[in-house]
Amino acid sequence: MSQRKIDFVKHNEEQKAVWQSYAEKNPIRVPMTLGIFQRYTMFNYDVNIKRHTFKDYFNDPEILLEHNLQTQYYVKHNIPFDHEMGIPEHGWDVMIDFQNLYEAAWFGAEIEFPDNQVPSCKPFLTDDNKRSILDKGMPELYSGIFKKVKDFHEYLTAKKESGFTFHGKTFNLGGFTGLGTDGPLTVCCDMRGATEFLTDLMCDENYAYELLDLVTEAAIMRISSFKKDFKGWDFTWPMYGFTDDSIELLSIDTYKEKIMPFHKKLLNALRGESPDTLIHICGDAQRHHKTLVEELGVTVIDTGFPMDFERAREYVGDNCQIFGGPSVPFLESKNYQEVYDETERILKSGIADSGRFVLREANNLPASVPIENLWAMYDCVRNTKLYN
């Protein structure tokens, strides 16, 4: 299927109406979004024509800016979903995005840059040195990777103030690494290794709780400080959100007993007056959804896969917003009609009946998904009439 021509004006009018009606809880149809981040174009050399690497991106703010802008331009002119397409009316959005490793790196983990893959961190707390992190205590706020965040912020602020434009538009400083958290359990697993830390959780409980508390307190301190210290960034988000993918490794009872108290601590400190609380949970975590809604007050769940869409509302009720859809492996391997049919099955499963469902891929779109399969999702969501 060849790339389609898109009437950007007509598309933008439609997507605005879709999101407005969804926000008003009177949707005209199910909205569609996609999880597109810098890796989507990093390994697409038709877009990344200079073949910059993630190592370049992490170490040069000019390359970070350039790649942010190239990615947005490509997505806004080629990828179908309910977003503003074409040259953005209010300018481009630039993020200092150091992927899902910043917390472990801040505590001292080594960053690796494997070929043709996103960067990652090595676990560094062995049985012999696992208490060393507790002896050191919380890192200095602007040390390690967060010194780099501050330096990049200063560079980009100066660049913006210089009058720099891209295709006639300035850029907005939309956010940066460190304003969120990947979750206390996940960060502990990143630093210690999942098997090792889950063993600690059962066999060396005092150590596990001390490490979880350190990570939680550090996240609260960092996020609170960043909101005070950084100027020129828009923090007026419609909801508070966090993640902790590693809870998929736990039973419901173990989660409630050992991890939920740290999630409550995080939310009590950071949620503020936000009307909605979002949690992103990848993997086989649907059994936790009921607990997250009832015990933590979560109102938005960004899901991964596998998901039983027919039963999802049994767990969370009609008022909780759910984001989800066909899995990335499915989207990578199937054709247009198969993706269309699977999208239609999900939309008609009952998940969208209450008007609190947003279609997306599950979860985090790679460039290996054919654009025609994204069109299959978008065509289906636009053709499937669920509401009067």
N, C-alpha and C positions, 0 to 999 in steps of 0.2 A: 504494500500500500504506500503510495507516494505521500509526501508531506502535503498537508492541506493548506489552502489559503484561509486565513482567519480575518474576519472583519473585526478589528480590535475595538472599534467604537461600540458596535452592537454587543460584542462579547462582554465588554466592561459594564455596560448598562445592565445586562442580564445578571452578571455575577454580583453586582451591588444589590440588586433586588432580591437575589437568592439569600444572601447573608443577612440583609435587613429583615426579611420575613422570618428567617430562622431565629434571629435574635429576639424578635417579637413573639416567638413561640406560635407562629401561624405560618409554617413553611409552605412555599409554593412547590417546592420539591426538595429532595435531599441534596445538601451541598456536597461538593467534592474538594478535597485538598490532597496534597502529596508532601511527603517528607523528603525534601530535596536540600542537600547540604553540599559542602565544597567537594566531597569525593565524587559527586555526580559528574563533574566536568574535569576533575583532576586527571583522570585516565582516559578522557576523550580528547584526542589530540587534534580533532577538527576544531575544538573550542580552545583547548590549552595548547596553542600552536607553538609556544616557546618551550613546551614540555617541562614546565616548572614541577618540582616535586613537593611533597609535604614538608620535607626538610627545608627547602627554600621558603615555603609558605610560613613556617614557624620562625624563621630567622631574619626575614626581611619584610618590614611593614609595607614597602612599596609593592612587593609581589603579592602580599596578602590583599592589599587594596585592588590591585589589578585583577586578581583572580576572582574576588568577590564580584566586581563589576562585570567581568566577562561571563561569569555564571549567571548572574541576574539577566543580562542582556539575552543570553541564549534561551533561558527558561521563559522569559517574558515574550519571546517571539516564536517559540516552538512547542511548548509543553502545555497540553490542554487540561485545565482544571479551573475551579472557581477562584481566580486571582486576577489582579490587574495585568493586562497584557499590553504590549507595545512600550513606548517610552513612558516611564512613570510620571504622572502629573506632578507629584510632590517630591520627586528626586529618588535616587537610589538608596537602599539600606545596606550599610556596611557593618559587619560584625567582626570583632577580634575572636576568632573561633579556633580554639586549640583542641577541639575534639573531646572525646570522653576519657581523658587521661590526666586532666589538670590537677585533680585532688591528690592522686597518688604521687604525681610528679612533684607537687608542692611539698609533700612530706618526705621526698628524697628518692623516689623510684627513678630509674634510668629510662629515658625515652628511646624507643627503637623506631627506626624508619625502614621497614621491610619494603622491598621492591613491589610496585604495583599493588600496594595495600595501604590501608590507613595506619597511622602510627599507633603504637601501643606502649605499655609500660611492663617491665619485668617485676614480678613479686620480689621483694627484697628482705622481708622479715622472716628469717629462718628460725628453726627451733633454738639455735644458739644465741640469736640476737633479738628475739622478738620483743623483749622488754625495752630495748634501746630507745624506741620511739616514745615510750611513756616517760623514760628518764629525761629526754630532751624537751618534751612538752610541745605545745603548739608552735608551729613555725612563725617566724616574723611575717607579717602580712605581705609586705612588698619584697619578698625574697623569692629566689628561684623563678619559676614560671610566672609568678605574679609581678615580679619586677619587670619582666618582659611585657606583660599586659599593660603596666603603667607606661613603659617606654613607648609602646605601640600607640597607646591612647594619646600621648603627647604629640607623636608624629602625625597621626591622623587629624587631630584637632588643628594643628598648624596647617596641614594640607587643605583642610576644609576652609579655614579662614583665609587662605591665600587666593581663594576664588576658583580653585580647580573645578572643572566640570567634565562630564563624560556624556557624549551625545547631547550636549546642551543643557544637562541637568547636574546640579550639585548632588552631594551625597549626605545622607543622614546617619548619625552615629547611633545605630540601633540596638546595641548590646554587646556584651563581651563575656568571654570565658570567666567563670568564677561567680557569676550572679545566680547560678543555680547550684544544684548538687546532684550527683549520681546516686546519692543515698548512702547512709551509714554502712549497711551490710555490704553493698557492692564495693565501696571504697576499701573496706577492711579486706574483702576477698582479693581486690586488686593488689593490695600491698603484701598480703600474707600468703595468697594462693587460696582458691576456693576450698579445696579439700582440707587444707591445714586450718583455715579459720573456722570452718564448720565443725571440725574436730575440737578446736578450742571451745567453741560454743557449747559443746556437750561435755567436754572433759576438763577444761580449764576455764570455767565460767567467769571467775573473777577477772582474769586477764581479758577475756572477750568483752566483758562489759566495760572495762576501763578503756579499751581501744575504741569501742563503739561510742562511748561518751566523748572521748577526745575528738573523734572525727565529727560528731554532731556539734559540739561546742565550736570547733574550728569553722564549720560551715556557717553557723549563726554569726560568729564574729566577722567573718570575711564578707558575707553578703550585706550585713548591716553597715559595715565600714565602707564598702564600695558605694553604696547608695548615698552616703554622706560625702565621700571624697571626690567622686568623679562628676564633673560638670559637663553639660552639653549632651547628656545621654537621656533618652526618654525612658523613665521608669514607670510610666502610667499604664501598667498592664491591666487587662480586665480580670485577671485571675492570678492566684499564686499557684505555681506548679513545681513539682519535684519528681524524682524517679527513684526506684531501687529495684532494678531488674532481678537481683539475686534472691528476692523472696520467693521466686518460683522454685527454688531448691528446698523450701521448707514446707512442712505441714501447716495447716491452719492453726493448730494449737501451739506449735513451736513459734510461729510468727507472732501470735498474740502475746505469748509469754516473754519472748526474748528480744524481739525487734520493734514491735509496735510502740513500746514506751519511748523509744528514741524518735520514732516518727512523730509522736504526739509532742515531744519536746521541740522538735524542729518547727512544727506547724504553730505551736503556741507562741513561738518567738517571731515567726516571719510572716504568718498569714495576714495579720493585721485586719483591716476592714474589708478585705477582698470578698466579694459576694460568691465567688466560685473557687474551688480548690481542685486542681488537676493533678493526677498522677499518671505517669507513663510507665507501663509495665510490659516488657517484651516477654515472649515465651509462654509456656504453659502455666498461666497464673490465674485463670478464670475462677478457680475455687476461692481465691482471696477477695474477689470483687465485693461480695456481700459484706465482709468485715471492713473493707476500706470505706465503704459507703456508710455503714452503720456506726462504726467505732471512730473513724477519723473525720467524718463529715465530707468525704470526697464527693464532688458533684460532677466531675468530668474524668473519664477513664480513656486514655489513649492506649489501645490494645495492640498486641502483636499476633502471633499465631502459635498453636492452633486455637480456634475459637468456635464454640457451639453457639451460633447466632440464634438458633431457635429457642434456646434456653436462657439467653443472656439477660433478658428482662426479669426472669425469676430471681436472679441474684441481686439486681440493683434497683428494680422498680422503674416506673415510667419517667421519672423526672431527671434521672442521671443521664448526662450526655455521654455517648459512646462513640469513639472514633475507631474505625476498623474496616477491613475489607479483604480482598484476595491476598494471599501471601506472596512475598517476593519470589520464592522459587516457582510458584505457579505462574506468575506473570512473566518470568524469564523463559519458561519452557513451553507455554501454550500459545495457540494462535488466537486471532481476533475473535472468532466466533465462540471459542471455548471461554475466553475471558469475559465476553459479553454475557454468556449464559451463567457463569459463576457469579458475576456481579448481580444479575437479575435474581438469582436464587437468594443471595444475601439480602438484597433490598426487600424481597417478598417473604423473608423468613419470620417477620414480626418484629425484628430489631428496630425498624424505622417507624412503626405504627404510631408511637407517641410523639413523633416529630422531634426527637432528641438524638438523632443519629447523623454522623458525618462520615461519608465514605472516604477511605484513603487506602493506600497499599499498606500491607503489614510486613515489614515496617522499616523504612528508610530506603529510599529508592536508589538502586545502582544504575549506572549507565547501560548495563547489559539488558535491561528491560526494553523491548522494542517500543518505539513511540506509538506504533499502531495498536499495541495492547493498552496503552493509556487512553487512546481514543476509544477503544472498546468500552472501558470503564465510563468515560465521559459521555459517550453516546447513550449508554444504557441508563445512566443516572438522569440524563435529560429526557429520555423517552419513557421512563417508568413513572406512571402516574399513581401516586399513593394518597394524595390529599385533594380535597375538593377545591 
